[in-house]
Amino acid sequence: MRKIVYLCLSLVLATSGINAQDQAKEKEAPKTGHTNTNKFKQLYDEFSTPNMYRAASGAPGAAYYQQQADYKMDIVLDDKLAKITGAETITYTNNSPDNLKYLWVQLDQNQRAKDSKSPLIESTGLDPVFQPSKFSETYLVYGKDRGFHILEITQTNGDALKYMINRTMMRVELPKVLKSGEKFSFAIKWWYNINNHVDEGGRSGYEYFPENGNRSYVIAQFYPRMAVYSDVEGWQNSQFWGRDEFALPFGDYEVNITVPADHILDGTGVLTNRKDVYTKDMMKRYEDAKKSFTTPVIIATQAEAEVREKSFSEDTKTWKLKAENVRDFGFATSRKYILDMMAVKIGGKDVMAVSMYSKEGNPLWEQWSTKAVASTLESYSRMTFDYPYHKAISVHAKRQGMEYPMICWNYGRPDKDGTYSDRVKYGMMGVIIHEVGHNFFPMIVNSDERQWTWMDEGLNTFVQYVAEQDFGEKYPAALSPEHKAFPSDRGPAKMIIPYMSGNQDHIAPIMTKGLNTYQFGNNAYGKPATALNILRETVMGRDLFDYAFKEYANRWKFKHPTPEDFFRTMEDASAFDLDWYWRGWFYTTDWVDIGIKEVKKFYVSSEPNAYVRKMAKEQGFKLENLRPLVYMVEEGSEDYKEELSQGSLLENSTPLKEYIMDNFTPEERKNLKNPKYFYNVTFNKPGGLVMPIIVEYTYADGSTKTETYPAQIWRLNDKEVSKAIASDKEIIGIKLDPNEETADVDTSNNIWPAQEQKSEFDQFKESN
């Protein structure tokens, strides 16, 4: 028999029943103290205490400070030897209240040095089959010389400075203590052999083209860089093992880069000598591009690139770039590059969207790269703040996806005949959107990637999902006929279910240092992006979320936020208590599983039901002396079988009808509800995560209604809760999470009446 639920409105007897339940619980419960494990407990134990540097609101405190590191560099790239040489002067400003005895400098290229310890921390085993090149690189070739060679470190007057290198970190001893508010300048000369990033791996390096002997260079982490000193970590001198990215201070850069004269180059900052390095034709096209807002203008054509590929000029050119208030510097250069640009209006100013790619990227890159850059800048600016720099560059590089201020390199290469699959197309578009988006997180909202990878990758992946959907709407021609929207592979709740329901031995909380996480992509990218998407779409709503998210971005642009700063700002700007959400999604590996445990149906009667008769007998009441009450009779009970009366609420309960006639005017009676059906629905929560209960009710007339019960419904009972429902229409079906909004890992318990679950074998038979 189908069970359905009814509600008890008897105040006197219901109260006595509750007291009896409470007394029973007290007898069962041990009289001992216990740890507060309530999912709604505030995060005071997990959060750092607010202070003068970081306010309780999540905003920078009154005494917030950050250091500054300014660079002047002369760089020479030797294309024949694949070698880079540099001379840099760093001016370091101590804005902290502390006196500093030494400075820490990052030497990231040492992660690839001969004596690097990075390979030794990974568990390895012999594969049953090898490509000859892989076998040779792994077992036959001695470690390659890829680390920094530090030639000298001096004061600006030429006096040598003492220094010590510990793998990827270098401590520079100061001649005297650097006091608060003081500056110190010093010079470093260095060189290293550039790695082949296709064969050897790495976030930068070169790709070699054996058919004509050319290389395309994407160069970053190429110079000794200052580490961050902050109120949170002191010196962030955690070693670079190859995964966790970089914590860097802001500063101003003047960089002169000398390369072969037939190269096309661009990088972080304003190109200050464009007329010296561009041809007259390129300059004319550049001026045209500044006025084109819909179609990219090709500055250096494929035909010109194919001519340059054969030239191998012995002469050199120096490209001069200047950038203000950036946290890093990167550049790309090759004689193979095609270059195009298009203007995009951001906050009343024109920004140049730029792409650099070899012919191997066409026709895909010429069609879509620069448009993806422009659309990304628009979407991210809407979600955060107006993009502050004058350009954003996307560079084509095989098997790459990496970001730096104003420039990034991205994969996505058609087959040699120019054809490409949807996988290649969408992958290329997605990675461009993602890497260009990194200009906002962490290049401007400058979180500590070495410590909290998700603050960089997770927040960016969340906005990437928004930007991908925008891109699909703006450029429907970019979508394949079978896709009505951009097929994002991260963001929507259902996509994280396989990870969250997986083996708990191989899952770590989001709040884990990136180096130490299992399934890095899911942990640092997918899960936090999904958590924020659910927070926006289901828990908070777009208006509240978007306002708070934008507030966070604006509070912390060009500053160094922590997780607490993000969590606190989201609550501060929305009046939404989210400690339960941060705890569940970010501090645990719990999963979502909410089900329908039981549904009962009741109807209204003026005749005492079995519950009342029992209580009256036990407590000595005389039924005839009780004041008129409204009784709920459960379908299928003995009372139900005796009465079997159906109809309206007033018809079923004479005392209620009399009460309404005596206490409401005719006009008021006309506007009263008249529910005919009463249900008691019990929800349970096998999963650990607290989430809202989203319920779709289906009625006998075919209509539906969706109700969302806030997550706080679980605050007093983490196992199961009930809802009493009065309805003027009969409910014939109930479904939880109908639009797959919560990442519920088991939907077999989401439907009432329960549906028979077909075995995998039955499903296989039906599909064949």
N, C-alpha and C positions, 0 to 999 in steps of 0.2 A: 504493500500500500504506500502511496505517496504521502510523505510527512510534510506538514506545513506548520508555521509557527504563529502563536497568539500572545497577546500582551496582558498582564494583570494590572488593573487600575485600582485595586483595593488598597487604599493607603494604610488603614489600620492593620490589616492582616499581613500585608506585604512587609510592613515595618517589623512586625514580630518575627516574620520568616527570616529577614536579613539578620536580625539579632541572633537568631538561633544558628545561622550559618557562621557568623563571626565567632560565637562561643565554641563551635565545633573546631574552627581553625585554631583558636587559641589553645585548645587541648592538644592538638596535633603538633603545634609549633614548639620547638625547644626554647627554653628560657635563657638563651645565650645571645651574645652580640654577634654581628656578622658584618662582612665587608659590603659596602654599598656597590652592588653590581648593576644597578638600574641603568637601562640604556639611555635614560634622560638625565643622568647625572651630569653636572656641568664639567667642563674640561679644565678646571683649575689645576688638577694634578699634572696634566699633560702640557699645559701652556707655560711659557716663561712668564715671570711677573712683569707687568708693565713698569716702565721707568721713564726717566727724563729723555731717553733716546727713542723709545717706542711707546706710544700712548695706548691706553686701554681701549680706545676706539678703533685701533688698527692704523692710525695715521702716524706719520713721523712725529716724534716728540719734540719738545721745545729745544732740546740740546742735541738733536740729531746731527750727525756729521758724516762726511765721507771724504776719503783721500782723493787726490788728483795726481795723475801721471801723464805728463806731456812728452811727446816723442818727436825728435828730428832724425830722419834716417836717409842714408844714401845706400841704395840696393843695386847690385849688379847681378844679372842672371846670365850665366854662361850656357848657351843652348847646346854647344858641342859637348860639353862635359856634364851637362845636367847638374850644374852646381850653382849655388847662390851664396853671395858674399854680402855682408852688411856692416855698416858702421852707424851706430845709433847713439844719440845723446838723450838721456832720460832726465827730466826735471820732475822731482817728486815733492809734492806739497803735503806736509803733515797737518791736516785739519783736525786731527784727534786731540783730546785733552792729554794724551800720553806722550812721554818722551821716548824716542825710539833709538835703540843702540845699533840696530842692523836692519837691513831691508831684505825681503825675500823676492826672488825673481824666478819666474817659471821658464823651464827649458823643456818644452813639450816634445821637441824632436828627439830628445834622449829616450823617449819611450821606444824608439826604433833603433837605438844604438846597439852595437855588437854585444855589449854586456847587459842589455836590458833584462830586467827580472819579469817583465810582463808575461812572456810566454810560460814562465815557470809556475804561475799561479793557476793555470788552467789544467784540468784533468784531460789527458789525451790517451788515445789508443790507436792501434794499427788498423787502418781500414783494409777491407778485403780487396779493394780495387782502387788504383790510382791513375789519374792522368799522368803521363810522363813528366809534364812540366811541374805538376804539384809534387810528385815524388822527388824530382830533382831539387826543387826549392826547399823541400822539407828535410831531406836526408843527405843530399850530396853537396850542397853549397854551404860554405862557411857563412856565418853571419855577416851581413853587408854593413859597410860603414855609413850609417845614416844619421848618427847623432850630431849634436852641436860640437864644433871645435871653437872654443873660446880662445881668442888670440891675446886679448888684453882687456883689463878693466881699470879705468883711470878716473881721477878727478878731472875737471875741466882744465886745470892747470898742468895736466900731464902726469901728476904723481899717481903711482900705482895704488890700487885698493886691494886689500886682502879679500879673498872670497873662498867659499867652500861649496862644492857641488855634491849633493846627495840625490843621485838619480835624476829626477825631473825637476828638482828644486835647487836653487843656488842662493846661498846666504852671502850678502855683500856687507862687509864690516865697514861701518862709518868712521871717519877720522875723529869725529866727536859726536856727542849725543845730538840727535835732531829733535829740537824742542817743539812744542805745540806752536803752530803758526809759521814755522820756518820751512824753507825750501832747500833741496839739495840736488845738484846736478852731477851726473857722472856719465862716462862713455864706455861702450862695449863694442869691441870688434870681434867678428865671428864669421864662420862659414859652415856649410854642410852640403852633402850630396843629396840631391832631391830623389825621392823614391818614386818608383813606378806604381801609382796607386791602383792600377788595374790588376797587376800581377802580385804586388806585395801588400796591397791593402793600404789603409790610411785615409784620413779626412782631407788630405791635400796631396799634391804631387803632380805627376805628369802622366798622360796617356801617349804611348808610342805607336806610330803608324808605319809599319815596316814597308808598306808598298811604296812610300816616297821618303821615308826617313824623317818625317816631321814629328813634333811633339806639341801637345796642347797642355798648358800649365794652369793649374788652379792652386794658388799658393796661399797658405794660411798657417798659423802657429809657426811662422817662419822666423820670428825675431824673439829674443829674450823679452818677456813681458812681466810687468809688475804683478805681484799677487795682491789680493784684497786684504786690507787691515780694517776691521770693523768692530763695533760695540758687541757683536754677537760671537764671533770666532776669535777675535784678535787677528793674528795672521792666518789666513786660509792657505796653508801650505801642505794640504793633503796631496799625496803623490798622484800623478796622472798615470793610470794603468792602461788607458786606452779607451775606457767606456765613459766614465763621468766626464762631462765637459768642463767648462772653464768659469772661474770666478775672476772678474776683472774690474779694475777701477775705470772711471771715465777720464778723458783727457783730450787734448788737442794734438793733431798729427800734421807734420809736414814731411812728405815722403817723396823722394826722387828715385825713380826706378829706371835703370838702364837695361835695354833689351835690344835684340837685333832690329835693325831699321825697318825690316819688312813685317814686323809684328803689329798686331792690333791689340791694345791693352786697355783695361779699365779696372777700377777698384774703388775702394772706400774713399769718399771725399770728392771735392770739386777739382776737375781737371783744369789747372790754371794756365797751361800752355797749349791749349787745344789747337790754335793756329799753327803752332810749330810742329805738331805731330800728325795733324790731319792734312789730307790733300785738299786742294781747292774744291773738288767735286764733293768730298766728304763734308766740308764746311757748309756748302750750299744745301746739301741734303739735311744736314743737322738743323739748319735754320728752318727748313720746311717741316721737319719733325716737331719742332716746338709749337707749330700751329696746327698740327694734326691731332685730333682727339678721338678719332674713330678707327683709323687705319694706320698701322705701323709704317714708317718710312724707312727703307733700307739705306743705311749710311755707307756700309761697305758690302758690296754685292758678292754673290757666290762666284760669278765669273772673275771678279777681281781677286777673290781668295784663291781660286784655282791657279791663277797666274803667280800669286805670291808663294804658293806651295812649292814652286819649282825654283825660286830665286835664291834662297839661302844667302842673304846679304851678309857681307863682311863688315858693313857699317853698323852703327848703333844709334838709337834715339833714347832720349831721357824723357820719360813721362812724369809730370809733376802733379802731385795730388795733395790737397789740403783739406782736412776735416776738423770740425770743432765738436766737442762734447760727444765723442764716440768711445766705446769701450774696447774697440779692437780694430784691426785693419786686415784686409785681404785684397788680393788682386788676381786677375787671370790674363794670360797673354799667349798668343800663338800667331803664326803667319797664316793659319788655316781659318781664322775667324771671319764669319759673316757678322755684321752688326746692324741691328735695327732699333728704332726708338719710336715712341708715341707719347704724347702729353696726356696727362690725366689731371682733372681739376680736383684738388683736395683742400677743402676749407678756404676757398678763395684764392689759392695760389696754384701754380702749375708745377707738377712733378713729372719728371721724365721716367717712363717705364721703358726698360732697356733689355735687350737680349743679345747674347754673343753665342754663336754656335758654328760648328764646322758643317760642311756639306753632308756629313753623315747623319745629321739631325733632321735634314729636310726630307719631305715637305712639311713634316709635323711641326717643327719648331717655328718655321716662318709663318705658319698658319695660326698658331695658338699661344706661343710662349709669352709674347709681350702683352697680348690681351689678358692672359691669366695674371700677369704681374699687375696690370692696371686695375682689374676687377678686385684682386686681393687687397690692394691699398684702399680701395673704396670701402670694402666690407669691414676690414679691421679698423679703419678710421671711424666708421659708424659705431662699432662696438666698444671702442676705447677712446682714442683721441686722434686728432688730425696728424697724419704722418708728417714728422717735422723736417725730414731731410729732402734734398732736391732731386733725388733719383733712387731707383731700385733696380738692380741688375739681376737677370737670370742667365746663368752660364751653363751650356751643355757639356756634361762630363759623364763618361761611361761609369755606371754603377756608383754614382755619387748622389748624396743628398745632404748638403751641409750649408751652414749659414754664418754670415758675418755682417757687420753693419753695411747696409746699402748694396750688398752683393751676396749671391749664393750660387752653388752649383747643383745641378739636377740631372737625374737620369731620364731615359726614355728615348730609345733609338729605333727607328724603322729598320726593316730588312734592307738589304743592299739594293733591291729593286724599288725601294721607296714605299712599299706597302707596310701596313702595321695593323695589329690586332686592337680590339677594344681594350684589352688588358694593358698594352703598351700606351695607348692614347690616354686612358684615364689615369694610369700610373704616372705618366709625365705631367698631366695637368694637376693631379693631386699633390705631387711632390713639389711642384713650383709654388702652389698655393701655400703649402706647409712651410717651405723654406723662406719664402718672401715674408710670410707671417711672423717668422722668428725675428724680424726687425723690431716687432713690438715686444715679444717675449722671447728671449731675455735681453735683446740688444738695447732696449730702452727701459722697460720694466725689468731691472737688472738683478734677477734672483741669482742665488748661489747654486749653479748647476752641479758643482762638485758634491754638494751636500744633499740638495733636494731636486733630483732630476725632474720630478713631476711638475714642479712649478714652472719649468721651462717647457718641457715636451707636452705635459698634460694640458696645461692651459692653452698652449698653442694649438694642440690637436682639437680641442673643443671649438675654438674660433675657426679653425680650418673647416670643420664640418659646416658651420654657418656660411663661411665664404664659398665652399663648394656648391652649396645649394643656391646661393646668389649667382654664382658663375653659370650654373645650368639654366637659371631663369633668364639671365642677361644674354647668353649666347646659346639658344636652343639648337643651333646648327652644330654645336660641339657635341651634342648627344646623339647616340645611335638611335635608330627608329624604335627599338624595343624599350628604350629608357625615357620615361617622362620627367625624371629628375636625375641629378648627378648621383651615380651609384657609390656613395661614400662607403668606405670599408671600416670606418670608426666613427663613433658618436651615438648612433641609435642604440637603445637599451639592449635589444635582442642580440646584438653582435658580441657582447661581452659575456653572454651566458656560458659558452663552452669553457672559458677561462675560469669564471667564478665557481662553476660546478665541478671543476677538475680536482685532481689529487692535491689535498691540502699540504702534503709534504713538499710540493713544488710550487707553492704560492706564498708570497710575502705581502705584508701590508704596504699600501702606497707610501706610507711614512717610513720608508727604508732607504738607506743610501743606495743609489743606483748600482754601484759596483756589486752590492751584496744581494741583489734581487734575482729571483727566478723569473724566467719569461719576461725579459726586459721590455719588449714591445708592448705586451699586454699591461704590465705593471705601470710603466712610466708614461705610456701614451694612451692606450685604450681605456683602461679602467677610470683614471681621473677624468678623461674627456667624457666618458659615459656618465660618470657621477655628476658632472657639471651640467650636462645636457638634461638629465632627469631633474636636477635641481631647478633648471630654467623652465622646462616644459610642464612638469608635473607637481613639484613641491611648492615652489615660490610663485610661478607664473612669470611670463616674459617681462612685464613692466617692472616688477620689483627686482628681479634678477638683473636685468640689463642696467638699471639705474645703479645698483650696488656694484656690479662688475666694472662699470665705467668709472665709478668713484674710486675703486681700488686702483685701476690703471692710471688715473690722473694723480692720485695721491703719491704713487710710487714711480712715476715715469722719471727717468734719469736718477733713480735712487736704488737702494739695495733692500728689497722686502724679504721677510721671512714667512713661513707658513702661517704663523699666528697673525701676522699683519693682514694676510689675505682673509683668514677665517673671521677675524674680528671686524674687518671692514665690511664684509658681506652682511654680517648681522647688524652692525652699527647703522648702515645706510638703508636697511630694509625693515627694521623692527621685527625680524624673524629670528627666533631662537633656533639655531642650527647645530648646537653641540651634539645632539643625538645623531645628526647626519654625518658630521665630520668624524665622530667616533666610529660609527659603523663602517662607513665607506673608506676612510683613510687610515684608521688605526687598527682595523681588524681585517681578517680574510673571510668574514661571514658572508653568507649569500642570502638572496631573497627567495622565500618560498612561503606564500600565503595561500590558504585553502578554505573551502567551505566545509565545515565539519558537520553541520546539521541545520535543517530547515523544518520548522514546525508551523502549523497553521491553526488559527483560533477564530472563534466568532463570539459575538457579544450576546449575553443573556442576563435577565433579571432574576433568574433562579440560582440560588447558591450552588456552586460547583463542588466537586469532590474535595478540593483543597480546603474550601471554607468549612465544609461539613466536618472534615477531619480535625481542623483546628478548633472548631467550636466544641467538638466532643472532648478533645484533649485538655482544653482550657476552661471548660464549663460554661461556654456561651450558650444562650438559647437563640436559635436562629430567628425566631419571631421577634426577638428584642433588638436585633441588629438594625441599624439604620439602613435605608435602601442603598445598595451598592451595585456597581457594574461588575459583572463576572465574565471571565474569559474561559471559553470552553475549547479544549484542543480537539482538532479533528481526529476521529478514530477512537476517542475516549468513550467511557461508559456514558458520561453526560451527553456527549455528542450523539451517541446511538439513541439515547432516550428522547432528545429534543429534535435533532435533525432539522432545526429551523434555519432557514436562509432568508435573506432579505436585507433591508437597510439597517443601519445602526439604530435608528429610532424604533423601528418595528421590532427589533430583537430585545430591547431593554426598556420596559415600561417606566421604571423609575427614572431613567435618563431622559426619556421623552417628557415626563412630568416636570423634571428639573429645568429642562430647556424652556418649556412653556411658561414656567413661573418666573424665570430669571432673564429672558431675552425678549426684546421687542420683536414685532413681526419682521421689521427690516433686518435686524440682526440675525433672526432665525433664517431668513432668506439667504444670508451670506455665509452661514456655517458650512463647514465641510461635512460630508456625509460618507465616511469610509465604510466600505462593505466587507473588507478583508483585512485580517490582522495576521502578521507573521513575526516570528522570532528567528533571526538568522544568526547562527554562531560561526564565527571565523576563527580558524586556528593558524598558528605560525610555526611550522616545522623549521623554517630557516631562521638564522640568527639576526638578520638585518631588520631593523624597524623601518617600515615604509608606510605611506598612505594606503588605504584599502580602496581601490577603484572598482566600483561595482556597476555592471550593466544589468538592469532589470528589464525583462521582456514580459509584456502583458498579453492577455488572451486576445485582445483586439489587434495584435501585431505591432503595436507601438513599443518603443523602448525609452528608457530613461537611465542616464549615467549619474551616479552619485560618488563623490570622493570624500571619504572619511579621513581627516588629517591623521598624520602619524601619531599624534598625541593620544589617540584612542588606545594605544598599547601602554600608556604610561603606568598604569596600575596593575596590569596583567600582561606579561610578556608572552604568554602561551596561547590564550584564546580570549575573545571578546564577542559580545552579542549586540545586535541592533534590533529594536522593536520597530516594526513598520506598519503603519495604517494606510491602506490604499483603497481608492474607489474602484480600482480595476484589479482583476485577479492576476497574480503573478504566476507565470507558467515556466519561467526560466531565469536563472541567475548566472552571470559570468563575471569572473574577476579579471582585471587587467585586460580588457577586451582589445586594446590597441597596442599591447606589448610595450608598455611604458616603463615598467619597473625592473626589468631584468629578472623576472621570476623564473627560477631554474626548473620548476616542475609544474606544468600546467594541467597535469592529470587530475588535480584536486581543485581546479578552478571553475568547474561547471556543476550546476544543479538544474534538473535532476542529473545524477552522475551518468556519464556515458561509458559504455564498455570500451576499454582500451584494447585496440587490436595489437596482437603480437607482431614482432618484426616479420615473422614468417607469413602471417596473414597479409600484411602490407605488401610483402614481396609478391605473393600470389596475385593480388589485385593489380599490381603494376605490370604483370607479365601476361 
